[in-house]
């Protein structure tokens, strides 16, 4: 692998890891918001449903990114 190719791969890997970190933080933050909302007696069900849907989408993105970081064992 040439130095340019290796630098590109390393940069791409760092960008993916940063994106993964960002998604995990947002997922954890949503978890906290959802937990607080569920304790409220005047709960906004529609807002709660949207937040849960967003949290699930984040989890899916996290899973896809994580699986992309794992080397293909069959290769």
C-alpha positions as CSV (number, residue, x, y, z in Angstrom):
1,X,0.0,0.0,0.0
2,X,1.4,3.4,-0.9
3,X,1.7,6.2,1.7
4,X,-1.1,8.2,0.0
5,X,-3.5,5.2,0.0
6,X,-2.6,4.4,3.6
7,X,-3.2,8.0,4.7
8,X,-6.6,8.0,2.9
9,X,-7.5,4.7,4.6
10,X,-6.5,6.1,8.0
11,X,-8.4,9.3,7.4
12,X,-11.5,7.4,6.4
13,X,-11.2,5.2,9.5
14,X,-10.9,8.2,11.8
15,X,-13.9,9.9,10.2
16,X,-15.9,6.7,10.7
17,X,-14.9,6.4,14.3
18,X,-15.7,10.0,14.9
19,X,-19.1,9.6,13.3
20,X,-19.7,6.5,15.4
21,X,-18.8,8.3,18.6
22,X,-21.1,11.2,17.6
23,X,-24.0,8.8,17.0
24,X,-23.4,7.0,20.3
25,X,-23.5,10.3,22.2
26,X,-26.7,11.3,20.5
27,X,-28.2,7.9,21.2
28,X,-27.3,8.2,24.9
29,X,-28.7,11.7,25.1
30,X,-31.9,10.6,23.5
31,X,-32.1,7.8,26.1
32,X,-31.9,10.4,28.8
33,X,-34.5,12.7,27.3
34,X,-36.9,9.8,26.7
35,X,-36.5,8.6,30.3
36,X,-37.2,12.1,31.6
37,X,-40.3,12.5,29.4
38,X,-41.7,9.2,30.6
39,X,-41.7,10.5,34.2
40,X,-43.7,13.5,33.2
41,X,-47.4,13.1,33.9
42,X,-48.3,15.5,31.0
43,X,-46.4,13.4,28.5
44,X,-46.5,14.3,24.8
45,X,-47.0,10.9,23.3
46,X,-46.3,12.1,19.7
47,X,-43.0,13.7,20.8
48,X,-42.1,10.6,22.7
49,X,-42.9,8.4,19.7
50,X,-40.7,10.5,17.4
51,X,-37.8,10.5,19.8
52,X,-38.0,6.7,20.2
53,X,-38.1,6.4,16.4
54,X,-35.0,8.6,16.1
55,X,-33.3,6.6,18.7
56,X,-34.0,3.4,16.8
57,X,-32.7,4.9,13.6
58,X,-29.5,6.0,15.4
59,X,-29.1,2.4,16.7
60,X,-29.4,1.1,13.2
61,X,-26.8,3.5,11.9
62,X,-24.4,2.6,14.8
63,X,-24.8,-1.1,14.0
64,X,-24.1,-0.6,10.3
65,X,-21.0,1.5,11.1
66,X,-19.7,-1.0,13.6
67,X,-20.2,-3.9,11.2
68,X,-18.3,-1.9,8.6
69,X,-15.4,-1.5,10.9
70,X,-15.0,-5.2,11.6
71,X,-12.7,-6.9,9.1
72,X,-14.3,-9.5,6.8
73,X,-13.1,-12.8,8.2
74,X,-13.8,-14.6,4.9
75,X,-11.5,-12.3,3.0
